[in-house]
């Protein structure tokens, strides 16, 4: 089973693909969809959607997992993030892929065993879990963490957890 | 010139199409994309996107105008609305249509001459401006109001305002 994890952002959207082989997790690819500066917000949404559609087409995941958004401290950036998340969710739906959503706390707990883990800890743990030679960028590591989180929940659901 | 106006909503999205013939505005069609109850939020986003894509394909507008969203009193519903608005904006961008955004105040001002006009006043004025036999529903009237607002701004821009 191949899982695409997405860390949504209106400027930089991280993505990470992992393969679940029995109980082992294998790294497939990761990256960041970074919108060009000087683009309008609608143009950015188009680019974010196209970017993730290209990843889906090239890597053919079986499932998609995406981080939830909370209103947090900055309502205006949460609203922008909502738009970006909308077009990312749409990409999964249009590709007819099952979609799961996890909170930041669930993701951190799954990867670092601690719901308040910071970005550096997540990077470190993702590198260790997937036996990577070097740390992925923050956005890509967060996306791989979402995928790892989904793999854990999925395996737990199937009675092997 | 044919304008599609959109009043975004995560449960009901109004749409309205008008034709600008010289200085006259003619009604083409209007309606509401209402998502089925019991659907998941991702399924709703897909349905909203498909609904407006069908309108674009059937009515072939030259431009799209959409209402802006403000955080207002309920941040959580604004976030949902952000997702819906994201997939609506994406539909316009994927159809390569120019997109304009107007605040609720600009729309009310354009249609009713008063930035704090209520829904009933908007319905009444839309009916009068487009010489409709009966009032469209609130959501459809709001969408037609967005289209009328865009027609006004557009005509003003071309030096005829």
Boltz contact constraints between the chains, C-beta under 6 A:
constraints:
  - contact:
      token1: [A, 42]
      token2: [B, 89]
      max_distance: 6.0
  - contact:
      token1: [A, 42]
      token2: [B, 93]
      max_distance: 6.0
  - contact:
      token1: [A, 42]
      token2: [B, 99]
      max_distance: 6.0
  - contact:
      token1: [A, 45]
      token2: [B, 86]
      max_distance: 6.0
  - contact:
      token1: [A, 45]
      token2: [B, 89]
      max_distance: 6.0
  - contact:
      token1: [A, 45]
      token2: [B, 90]
      max_distance: 6.0
  - contact:
      token1: [A, 46]
      token2: [B, 93]
      max_distance: 6.0
  - contact:
      token1: [A, 49]
      token2: [B, 90]
      max_distance: 6.0
  - contact:
      token1: [A, 71]
      token2: [B, 75]
      max_distance: 6.0
  - contact:
      token1: [A, 75]
      token2: [B, 71]
      max_distance: 6.0
  - contact:
      token1: [A, 75]
      token2: [B, 75]
      max_distance: 6.0
  - contact:
      token1: [A, 78]
      token2: [B, 79]
      max_distance: 6.0
  - contact:
      token1: [A, 79]
      token2: [B, 78]
      max_distance: 6.0
  - contact:
      token1: [A, 79]
      token2: [B, 82]
      max_distance: 6.0
  - contact:
      token1: [A, 82]
      token2: [B, 79]
      max_distance: 6.0
  - contact:
      token1: [A, 82]
      token2: [B, 82]
      max_distance: 6.0
  - contact:
      token1: [A, 82]
      token2: [B, 83]
      max_distance: 6.0
  - contact:
      token1: [A, 83]
      token2: [B, 82]
      max_distance: 6.0
  - contact:
      token1: [A, 83]
      token2: [B, 85]
      max_distance: 6.0
  - contact:
      token1: [A, 83]
      token2: [B, 86]
      max_distance: 6.0
  - contact:
      token1: [A, 85]
      token2: [B, 83]
      max_distance: 6.0
  - contact:
      token1: [A, 86]
      token2: [B, 45]
      max_distance: 6.0
  - contact:
      token1: [A, 86]
      token2: [B, 83]
      max_distance: 6.0
  - contact:
      token1: [A, 86]
      token2: [B, 86]
      max_distance: 6.0
  - contact:
      token1: [A, 86]
      token2: [B, 87]
      max_distance: 6.0
  - contact:
      token1: [A, 87]
      token2: [B, 86]
      max_distance: 6.0
  - contact:
      token1: [A, 87]
      token2: [B, 90]
      max_distance: 6.0
  - contact:
      token1: [A, 89]
      token2: [B, 42]
      max_distance: 6.0
  - contact:
      token1: [A, 89]
      token2: [B, 45]
      max_distance: 6.0
  - contact:
      token1: [A, 90]
      token2: [B, 45]
      max_distance: 6.0
  - contact:
      token1: [A, 90]
      token2: [B, 49]
      max_distance: 6.0
  - contact:
      token1: [A, 90]
      token2: [B, 87]
      max_distance: 6.0
  - contact:
      token1: [A, 93]
      token2: [B, 42]
      max_distance: 6.0
  - contact:
      token1: [A, 93]
      token2: [B, 46]
      max_distance: 6.0
  - contact:
      token1: [A, 99]
      token2: [B, 42]
      max_distance: 6.0
